[in-house]
Amino acid sequence: QVQLVESGGGLVQAGGSLRLSCAGFGRTFSDYAMGWFRQVPGKEREFVAAINWSGGRISYVDSVKGRFTISRDNAKNTVYLQMNSLKSEDTAVYYCATAATRWGDEPTSQMGYAYWGQGTQVTVSS
């Protein structure tokens, strides 16, 4: 059974930093791209960042470029999202996901992902 467990969310002041972690179980995660999405109530889930299986290709939504960094440690089956210079508009539930296709590129659409974590709340106070 594939499981993704996010951690690291919380409350932070604007301009601060948080690091989210997502640990995977039940799959050879090093073979699959990983992604981070976020969602606020009443809105669609939004792509944030993704990294391909090897870590050699990375994509970000424009609004987080230069502030967020996605990385992975395949030996630990873990993907990270380092979030710096946080803004109130970054407030959301953040979800990690693992891709449906082995050894593929980093999907930027939800359709490209097969399994999702339960989400972790990030709240940025202004």
N, C-alpha and C positions, 0 to 999 in steps of 0.2 A: 504494500500500500504506500503510495507516494504521499509525502507530507512536507509542507513548507511551514516553518515557524519563524515569524518576524519578531524582532525585539528592538528596543532602543528608542521608541517613541516617547513623547512627553511634552511638557510645557516649557517653552523657552521664550526669552524676550527677543524682540526684533533685533537683528544684527548678530544674534547668537548662532551656535552650531549644534548639530546633533548628528550622530552616526547610527543609521539603521543597519541591522544585520538580518539575514534570512538564511536559516540553516535548513538544508534539504535532507530527506530520508527516503529510502525505498527506491532509489534510482541512481544510475551513474551520472550524476549531475554535470560532471566535466564534459560530457558529450553533448550538452544542450545549452543553447542560449538562455540567458536569464534577464528578466525585466522588472522594473518598478513602475507602478501606476499609482494614481491617487484619485480620491473621490470625496466630494463634499455633498451634503444632503441636497437632493433635488437636481443634481447635475450628473452628466455622464462621467464614467470613469475615464481618466485622462492619462495618456502615456507620459512618463517622466524620463526614463532612461533605460537603456538595454545594452547588454554586452554579449558578444557571440561566445561560442563554446570555448574558444582558445583564449579569449581576452584580447584578441587582436583588432576587433572592430567594436566600436562604441557609438551609440546614438543618444542624443538628448533632445528634449523639447526646448524650443528657443528660450522660453522664460527661465530656464534653470542653467543655461550654458554659462560657464565661468563661475558658478556658485556651487553646483553639485558635482560630485565625482562618483561614478559607479566603478566597482572593482570586484574581483572574485578571487577566492582562494580554493582551488579545486581539491587540494589535499584535505581541506576541511569541509568540502561540500557547502560552502558559504559564499553568499554574495553580499556586498556592502553598498550603502549609499551614504556618502559623506555629504552633509548639507551645511554649507556655510552662508553667512550673510542672509540669514533667514528673514523672510518678509511675512506680514500678516496673511498675504494671499497664498502662502504655502501651507496654511492650515488645512488639513485634510486627513482622512484615513489613508495610509499608504499600504499598498499590497505588493508583494513580490510574486513572481510567476516564473514557471519553467516552460520552455518552448515545446511545441508538439513535434518538431522535426529534429532529428539527430544531426549534428555537425552542420547546422544551418547558420545563416546570418541572423542578426539580432532583430526580431520583429518589433515593429512600432505599433502594431494593431493588436487588440485583445484577441483577435481571431487566431493569431500565431501561437497562442499559449494554451497548454493542456491542463496545467495544474496551478492552483492559486493558494496563497496563504490566507490566514484569517484576518489579516490587517492589523496595523498598529496606528494609534492616533498620534498625530503631531499637531500641536497647538502653538501658534506664535502670537504672543501678545505685543500690541503696539504701544 
